[in-house]
Amino acid sequence: MAEIATRGVTLSERAAKHVGNYLSKRGKGFGIRLGVRTSGCSGMAYKLEFVDEAQPEDLVFESHGVRVVIDPKSAPYLDGTELDFVREGLNEGFKFNNPNVKDECGCGESFNV
């Protein structure tokens, strides 16, 4: 069974509401998985997906009633991150507020720590 942790990665209230609404419409789901992968011009990019179950090695955080699942390899890069859901003009989407980021590429798709 996945470990239930109490800190590390959080969701803003807006992000939690958005994720909760999506999971309700979907009709199933354990929570949301956040991770990083090697990509882009700065080295790393975020991964975000809905998950139906956590793996035994996963770290699980709960924020505003929503479970956030992180794989152990991504955890050091995401420690202290807040996931927000923002609307800017006609655009809306998730925004990662990650205190570990040292530099981001110009397009905003990748980062390094």
SULSUL-V943171 format. One record per residue. N is the residue number from 1. RES is the residue in one small letter. NEAR is the number of other ideal C-beta (glycine too) atoms within 8 Angstrom. D_LAST is the distance of its C-alpha to the last C-alpha in Angstrom with 1 decimal. Layout:
n: {N/N}
res: {RES/RES}
near: {NEAR/NEAR}
d_last: {D_LAST/D_LAST}
This chain:
n: {1/2/3/4/5/6/7/8/9/10/11/12/13/14/15/16/17/18/19/20/21/22/23/24/25/26/27/28/29/30/31/32/33/34/35/36/37/38/39/40/41/42/43/44/45/46/47/48/49/50/51/52/53/54/55/56/57/58/59/60/61/62/63/64/65/66/67/68/69/70/71/72/73/74/75/76/77/78/79/80/81/82/83/84/85/86/87/88/89/90/91/92/93/94/95/96/97/98/99/100/101/102/103/104/105/106/107/108/109/110/111/112/113}
res: {m/a/e/i/a/t/r/g/v/t/l/s/e/r/a/a/k/h/v/g/n/y/l/s/k/r/g/k/g/f/g/i/r/l/g/v/r/t/s/g/c/s/g/m/a/y/k/l/e/f/v/d/e/a/q/p/e/d/l/v/f/e/s/h/g/v/r/v/v/i/d/p/k/s/a/p/y/l/d/g/t/e/l/d/f/v/r/e/g/l/n/e/g/f/k/f/n/n/p/n/v/k/d/e/c/g/c/g/e/s/f/n/v}
near: {4/11/7/6/8/5/5/11/14/11/14/11/7/9/12/13/10/9/13/10/8/9/12/7/6/8/4/5/8/8/14/12/13/14/12/9/7/5/8/11/7/10/9/14/11/8/10/9/6/11/11/6/5/12/7/6/6/12/12/14/13/9/10/8/6/13/10/16/15/16/12/8/5/12/11/6/10/15/9/9/13/10/16/12/13/9/6/5/4/2/6/6/6/9/8/9/8/10/6/11/9/6/7/8/11/5/7/5/7/13/14/9/7}
d_last: {30.1/26.6/25.5/25.7/23.2/23.5/20.0/16.3/16.3/18.9/20.7/22.4/26.2/26.2/23.7/25.7/28.9/27.8/26.7/29.8/32.0/30.7/31.2/34.7/35.6/34.3/36.5/34.3/30.8/29.0/26.0/22.8/20.1/16.5/14.0/11.5/12.7/12.0/13.3/13.6/13.1/9.4/8.9/8.6/11.1/12.6/15.9/18.6/22.1/25.1/26.2/29.6/28.8/26.1/25.9/26.8/23.4/21.6/20.5/22.4/21.9/24.5/24.1/27.2/29.0/26.6/24.9/21.2/20.6/17.4/17.5/16.5/13.9/11.9/12.6/9.9/7.2/10.0/11.5/13.0/12.7/15.9/17.2/19.8/22.5/23.4/26.3/26.2/29.6/30.5/27.0/25.5/22.6/19.7/16.9/13.7/13.1/9.7/9.2/5.7/4.7/5.0/7.0/9.2/12.1/15.5/16.8/14.2/14.0/10.6/7.0/3.8/0.0}
